[in-house]
Amino acid sequence: MVLKLYGSPVSTCTKRVATVLLELNVTYEFIPIDLRKGEHKTPQFLEKQPFGKVPYIDDDGFILYESRAISRYLATKYSGQGAPLIPKDLQASAKFEQAASIELCNYDPYAAAVVYERFFKPMFGQEPDEVKAKDLIEKLNTSLDIYDLILSKQKYLGGDELTLADLFHLPYGTLLPPSGVNAIQERPNVKRWFEDLSSRASWQAVKDGIKGPA
């Protein structure tokens, strides 16, 4: 049975999983969920994803949600094909987990929230909270100053090899400039790193929307 990815074609978290699937050369079927119609809040959807968010996967009856958990599952299951996104060496794996924690705790809370304020709110006719946005940008700048230091010494966030932790940054990082935030581009090492990530074929294939079965 072909793995099924349920999500919105333009959802940041759905794109995160689709990118990983492409990096691993995994054949999958994309099942689009229309968020505007509330399809993610139907009883049928909530039975699979009780929080009513996208994405989730159905891997021959195995249901899993949360994009980072799905990505780890896929990278482990398909570790013998495509890019090795989770290191097997003990210390390299620990560095990967460190980098993944950095993304989750020191990047995503600020990047995702400012994109919500300045990109998604206007899209739905809502007024952004600029006081909140400026505070988020300041915190993101502080984090990315440290990123720039880390990336001055190594190619990727967890070392010199690409991992899931790097790919996790793509969906919101791409939406920062349209949100009026150039924090990535203003730091040379962060800019080099992000340009490397965003030029990958996997991201190029999904960045403008997931188009259907791959």
CORHUKA-V759053 format. One record per backbone hydrogen bond with DSSP energy under -0.5 kcal/mol. NH is the residue of the N-H (numbers start at 0). CO is the residue of the C=O. E is the energy in kcal/mol with one decimal. If there is no record, write none. Layout:
nh=NH co=CO e=E
nh=NH co=CO e=E
This chain:
nh=2 co=26 e=-0.6
nh=3 co=57 e=-2.2
nh=4 co=28 e=-3.0
nh=5 co=3 e=-0.6
nh=5 co=55 e=-2.9
nh=6 co=4 e=-0.6
nh=6 co=30 e=-1.8
nh=10 co=7 e=-1.0
nh=14 co=10 e=-2.3
nh=15 co=11 e=-1.7
nh=16 co=12 e=-1.6
nh=17 co=13 e=-2.5
nh=18 co=14 e=-2.5
nh=19 co=15 e=-1.5
nh=20 co=16 e=-2.6
nh=21 co=17 e=-2.2
nh=22 co=18 e=-2.4
nh=23 co=19 e=-1.9
nh=24 co=21 e=-1.1
nh=25 co=20 e=-2.6
nh=26 co=24 e=-0.5
nh=28 co=2 e=-2.9
nh=30 co=4 e=-3.3
nh=30 co=28 e=-0.6
nh=31 co=29 e=-0.7
nh=32 co=6 e=-2.1
nh=34 co=32 e=-1.0
nh=37 co=34 e=-1.2
nh=38 co=33 e=-2.2
nh=40 co=37 e=-2.0
nh=41 co=38 e=-0.8
nh=45 co=41 e=-2.8
nh=46 co=42 e=-1.5
nh=47 co=43 e=-0.6
nh=47 co=44 e=-1.4
nh=48 co=44 e=-2.7
nh=51 co=48 e=-2.4
nh=54 co=5 e=-0.7
nh=55 co=5 e=-1.7
nh=56 co=63 e=-2.7
nh=57 co=3 e=-2.2
nh=58 co=61 e=-2.8
nh=59 co=57 e=-0.9
nh=61 co=58 e=-1.3
nh=62 co=60 e=-0.7
nh=63 co=56 e=-1.8
nh=65 co=54 e=-0.9
nh=69 co=65 e=-2.7
nh=70 co=66 e=-2.2
nh=71 co=67 e=-2.1
nh=72 co=68 e=-2.4
nh=73 co=69 e=-2.7
nh=74 co=70 e=-2.6
nh=75 co=71 e=-1.9
nh=76 co=72 e=-2.8
nh=77 co=73 e=-2.7
nh=78 co=75 e=-1.1
nh=80 co=77 e=-1.9
nh=82 co=22 e=-1.9
nh=84 co=82 e=-1.3
nh=92 co=88 e=-2.8
nh=93 co=89 e=-1.9
nh=94 co=90 e=-2.1
nh=95 co=91 e=-2.0
nh=96 co=92 e=-2.4
nh=97 co=93 e=-2.2
nh=98 co=94 e=-2.4
nh=99 co=95 e=-2.7
nh=100 co=96 e=-2.1
nh=101 co=97 e=-2.1
nh=102 co=98 e=-2.2
nh=103 co=99 e=-2.0
nh=104 co=100 e=-2.5
nh=105 co=101 e=-2.8
nh=106 co=102 e=-1.0
nh=107 co=102 e=-3.0
nh=109 co=106 e=-0.9
nh=110 co=106 e=-3.0
nh=111 co=107 e=-2.2
nh=112 co=107 e=-0.6
nh=113 co=109 e=-2.4
nh=114 co=110 e=-2.1
nh=115 co=111 e=-2.0
nh=116 co=112 e=-2.2
nh=117 co=113 e=-2.7
nh=118 co=114 e=-2.5
nh=119 co=114 e=-1.9
nh=120 co=115 e=-2.3
nh=122 co=118 e=-1.1
nh=123 co=119 e=-1.4
nh=123 co=120 e=-0.9
nh=124 co=121 e=-1.7
nh=125 co=120 e=-3.0
nh=129 co=127 e=-1.1
nh=132 co=128 e=-2.5
nh=133 co=129 e=-2.5
nh=134 co=130 e=-1.6
nh=135 co=131 e=-2.3
nh=136 co=132 e=-2.5
nh=137 co=133 e=-2.0
nh=138 co=134 e=-1.9
nh=139 co=135 e=-2.6
nh=140 co=136 e=-2.7
nh=141 co=137 e=-1.8
nh=142 co=138 e=-2.0
nh=143 co=139 e=-2.8
nh=144 co=140 e=-1.7
nh=145 co=141 e=-1.1
nh=146 co=142 e=-2.1
nh=147 co=143 e=-2.4
nh=148 co=144 e=-1.4
nh=149 co=145 e=-2.6
nh=150 co=146 e=-3.2
nh=151 co=147 e=-0.6
nh=151 co=148 e=-0.8
nh=152 co=149 e=-1.5
nh=153 co=149 e=-0.6
nh=155 co=158 e=-3.2
nh=158 co=155 e=-0.8
nh=163 co=84 e=-2.0
nh=165 co=162 e=-0.9
nh=166 co=162 e=-1.5
nh=167 co=163 e=-2.4
nh=168 co=165 e=-1.6
nh=169 co=166 e=-1.7
nh=172 co=168 e=-2.1
nh=173 co=169 e=-2.3
nh=174 co=170 e=-0.6
nh=175 co=171 e=-0.6
nh=175 co=172 e=-0.8
nh=176 co=172 e=-0.5
nh=178 co=174 e=-0.7
nh=178 co=175 e=-1.1
nh=179 co=176 e=-2.2
nh=180 co=175 e=-2.3
nh=181 co=179 e=-0.5
nh=185 co=181 e=-1.6
nh=186 co=183 e=-1.3
nh=187 co=185 e=-0.5
nh=190 co=186 e=-3.2
nh=191 co=187 e=-2.3
nh=192 co=188 e=-2.1
nh=193 co=189 e=-2.8
nh=194 co=190 e=-2.6
nh=195 co=191 e=-1.7
nh=196 co=192 e=-2.1
nh=197 co=193 e=-3.1
nh=198 co=194 e=-1.0
nh=199 co=196 e=-1.6
nh=203 co=199 e=-2.4
nh=204 co=200 e=-1.8
nh=205 co=201 e=-0.6
nh=205 co=202 e=-1.1
nh=206 co=202 e=-2.3
nh=208 co=205 e=-2.2
nh=209 co=8 e=-1.9
nh=210 co=208 e=-0.5
nh=213 co=27 e=-1.8
